Amino acid sequence: MTQLPVVCVIGAGSSGIAAAKALHERGIPFDCFERSDRVGGNWVFGNVNGMSAAYRSLHINTSRARMEFSDFPMPDSYPDFPHHSQIAAYFEAYVDHFGFRDRIAFRTTVERAERGADGVWRVALDTGEVRRYDAVVVANGHHWDPRWPDPPYPGAFDGVQMHAHDYVDNAPFAGRRVLVVGIGNSAMDIAVEASHVAARTILSSRRGAHIVPKYLFGRPADQIGVTRFTGAIPWAVRKHLMGLVHRIAVGRMEDYGLPQPDHRLGEAHPTISSDFLTRLAHGAIAYKPAIAALEGDHVRFVDGSREPVDHIVWCTGYKVTFPFFDEDFISAPDNDLPLFRRVFHPRWPDVFFVGLLQ
């Protein structure tokens, strides 16, 4: 018999446990190293590894039927858009159902992974141990290393600044003037939550986005028009139909005082929110274009307007980083790492990336 390769899986979040389960089912020996004391990664609120971006009220914005593993459905008792605590419990149940928890080393960090000239991987752990593997599966996530504005905006700000990664709840915003910067999912959620307690809430962005509600025509929006025959419809046709449905059900973004997106629906990651447009229409949230400069206790925008601001929340995304690799070996400058089918590295045949996509 041919000897099977031994694999190192880095991370036990949603992608890491899926990779571990696949290896386990096929009898391929592996070790999975997880920095936290539990599985679930980004979906573990208050994760002891300090890397989770989950906030207290977080619910998924992909419906249960679209997010669940096909061979392990979520419980029927779950709502269409479960809370983060339910998702974390689901991942725990997944690991126990398929029976590979004993292959996960918790509270263990991969500090360095090096590929030798002989093709053998040397993996150094924070325990001081160095192990050897034939292959490495990278599943360390891409929503844990905050990306701040680079270059920084001109000027200085006297108030409080934070990244969305550190947002927990809206309590610090009570009675404050809050500026949320960005137009992705986190920006929408945080702006909506802030608007319920803040004296004034402003959302600023450099570009427009298509904002899609969680429900369309009484069904989760990501299930509209999805059948077993969907794949037979050309993507260009599907995009056009999606745009028509969105236009009929939601309208143009300009009708809400937002900038026209510079792309069509389906050409970039959409923003999911059932509440933002309503709060905007009620005047609970104001929209401003890109920031021009920070001016002490004010912020000036490119349209020439100025606003007094106490608190800025930067929803400016994350950096894709692999702290266990030398940058000269594998890195993602400008968050770009070309991979075949988003998994396979074009140069190294024994390192694989799981979940590195939107």
N, C-alpha and C positions, 0 to 999 in steps of 0.2 A: 504494500500500500504506500502511496505517496504521503509523505508527512505533511500535515496541514500547517499553514502559517500561524504564528501566534501574533495576536493583534492587540494594540493599545488604543483604547477609546478615551478621548479627552473630553470630559463633561457628561453629566447625566441629566441634562434638561430634556425637553421634548424630543430633540433630534438625537441626542446621545443614547437615550433609552430605546429609541426605534432601531438604531444601528446595533446596539447590544442585543436586542431581541432577535434580530435577523441572524447575527453570528451564533447566538445560543441555539436557535432552531436548527441550524445547519451543522452543529457540532464543531464549529471552529473555535479553538481556545482563545480567550481574550481576557483582558483586565480592563475595567472601566474606572477611571479616577475622577472623583468629584470633590471639589473644594468645600462644598457645604456638607451639612449633616443629613441631607435628604435629597430626593430627586425632585425635578420640577423646574429648576433653574429660574428663569425670569418670572415664572408664575407663582413663586413662593414669596408672598408678601413678607417683608422684614427678614429676608433670607440672611442667615448668619454670615454668608460669604460677602455680604455688602454689595453684590453685583446686580440684584434684582431691581428693575425699574417699576415694579408693580406698586400701585397706590391703593389706599384703603377701599375706595369704591369701584375699583377696576372690574369691568366685565369684558368678555371677549367681544370683538367686533366682527368676527367671522362666526357664522351660525354653527350651532352644535353639529348639525348634519354634515357640514362641510369640513369641520375641524377634526372630528373624531377619527380614530384609526379604523380602517374598514373591517378589521378582524377583531375589534374590541369596542363596540359601540358605547357611547356614553349612556348613563342610566336614563330611562324614560322620564324619571322624575325631574331631571334637569330642565331648566327653561331653555328657550331657543338661544339665548345669549347668557351663558352661565357666569357666575361670579368667580373671581380668581381663586377663592378657597375651594370651589367645586372642581376647577380645572386641576389644581394641585392634588386634590384627593384622587381624581381620575388617574393621574400619572402614577401615583403610589399604587393604586389598584392594578394598573397595567403591568407594572414590574412584578407584583406578587402573582398575578394571574399566569404570566408566562414563566415565572420561576427562575429568575436570574439575579435576584437581589444579592446573593452571596458573591457574585462576580464584581460588585461595585465596592470600591474602597472609598468610604466617606471621609471627610475632613483630610483629604490627601490632595495636594497640589502638584501638578506637573510643572516643575520649574524650568526644565530644559529638555528639548527633544532634538537630537542630532543624528543625522544619517551618516554612517561611516562609509569609507571607500569600499568596504565589503558589502554594502547594501543593508547592513544590520543597523537598526535604530537603537540608540542608547538614550534611555529616558530617565532623567534624574528627578527624584521626588523630594518634597520638602522634609521627608523623614530621614533624608541622608542616603537613602537606598538608590542604586542605579540598576535598572532592569533592561533587558534586551528584547527587542521585538522585530518581527519581520515586516510589519506594516503599522501605520498610524492612521486612526480615524479622528479627524478634528471636528468637534461639536461643542466648541467653547462659547458659541453664541455671538451675536453682533448688536446687542442692545445693553451693553454694560460699560463701555468706555465713552463717556460723554464728549461730544464735539461742541466746542464753544465757537463763537464767531471768529473766523480767521481770514484776513486780519481783523483785529478788534475795531469796533466803530470809533470814530474820532471823539475826543473829549473824555470826560470822566463823569461817573454817576455817584451821587451821594447816598442813594438808598440801598436797599437790599437786592442782591442778585443771586439767582439760583438756577441750576439746570433742571429740566424736567425729570431727570433721573432721581433727583433728591426730593421730589414732590411726594407728600404723604396724604395731606388733606387740605381743605381750604381754610382751616382755623387761623393761620397766620395772616390771612388776607382781610379779616373782618375790619371794616371801616377804612380800608386802605385804597389807594389808587394803584391799580395793578395793570401792568403791560405784559401781555403774553406775546412772544415773538416766534412765529412759525405758523404753518397752515396744515400740519399733519394731524394724525389722530390724537396724539397727546396734547397738542395745542388746543384742539377743539374741546377735549374733555376738561382740561384745566381752565380754559376760559369760561366754559359753562359753569363749572363749580365755583370759580371765583365770583362770577356775576351774582350769585345768590347771597353773598356776604360782603362784597367789596363796595366801597363808596363809588368807584367807577372802574369799569373793566374795558380795556382796549386790546384788540388783537391786531398785530402788525405783521405783514409778510412782504417778501420781495416779488412774489409771483402769485398767480391765481391757482385754484384747484377745483376739481369737480367734487362737490360734497354730496355724498350718497347717503340717504337715510337707511337705518337698519331694516325697515320694512317698506315694501312697495306692494300696493294692491293686496294688503293683508297677509303677505308672506315675507319671510326673510329675503332681503334683496339679492343675496348671493345664491338664492335658489330659483330665482325667476328665469324661466326658459331653460333650465338645466334638466336634460333627460339623457337617456343612454344614447340618443342619436346626436347630441350636441356636437360631439367631436367631428361629425361628418360635415358640419357647416363651416365653410372657410372663415378664418379668424377675421378677415376684413369685413365680411358680412355680419358676423356676430357683433363686432365693434359698432357698426352702423346701427344695428337694431338696439344695442344697449344705449347708444346716444339718443335715439328716438324715444325710448321708454323713459329715460331720465328727463328729457326735455318736457315730455307730457306730464310726468308725475311731479317733477320738482321745479322746472322752469330754468331760465338762464341765471347764471351766477350774478350777472350784472343787474338783474332785477332786484337783488338783495343789497346792492351797493358794493359788491365785491368785484375785483378785477376779472376780466375774461381770461380763462385759462389759456396758456400758450400751446396747449396740446388737446387732442381729442380724448374722450373717455375711453379708457382701455390702453392708452399709450404711456401711462405713468401710474404709479401707485395711487389709488383714489383715497380720499379722506372720508371716513365713515362717521356720521353723527346724525342722530335723530333730533337733537336739541339745539344745535348751534344756530341754525337758520331762524328758528323760532325766537331764541333769545336776542338775536340780532334784530329781528323784525319788531320785537317789543322794546327796543332801545336799551336793553340791559347790557348789551355789548356794543361797543363802537369799533368800526374798522378803520385802520390807518395803513397807508402804504409803507414802504421800507423806511428804516431809520436813516436819517442823515447824520445825526451827531447826538452825543450825550452831553447835556449841559447842566451839570449839578443835580438839582431836584426837578429838572425838566428834560424832556426828550423832544428833539426836533426831527420832523419827518421830511421826506423828499418833496412833498407837496407844499412845504413851507410852513405848515402848522406846527405848533408847540403844545405840549401837554405836560402838566405837573404829574409826576410819577413817584410813588414810594417804593414800588416793588417790581422788579423785572424777572420774568420767568423765561429762560432761553430754551425753547423747544426746537433746538437746532440739530437734532439727530445725534448719531453715534459714529465713532471710528471703528473700522474693522481692523482689529489687531490680534496678533498671536504672540503673546509675551514669552512663550516657550521656544520660539524659533528666532534665530539670528535674522535681522532685517534683510541682510544680503542674501539669505537663503530663500525665505518665503515671506512676503509682506504684501500689503494691499495699499499702495500709495493712492491717495484720493479715493479710497474705498473701492479700488478697481483691482480685482484678481481674476484674470481670465481663466476659466475652467471649462473643460468639455462636459457638457450637460450639467454644469454647475457643481460637479463632484470631482472630476478627475483632473489632476494637475498635468499640464502638457509636457513637463520635463521629468517629474519624479513619479514612477509607476506604482509606488507603494505608500503614497499618502493620499487620503480621501477626505473631502469636505462634505459635511452633512448639514443641511438647513441654512446654508449661506446664500440666502436669496430672500426677496420680498415677494 
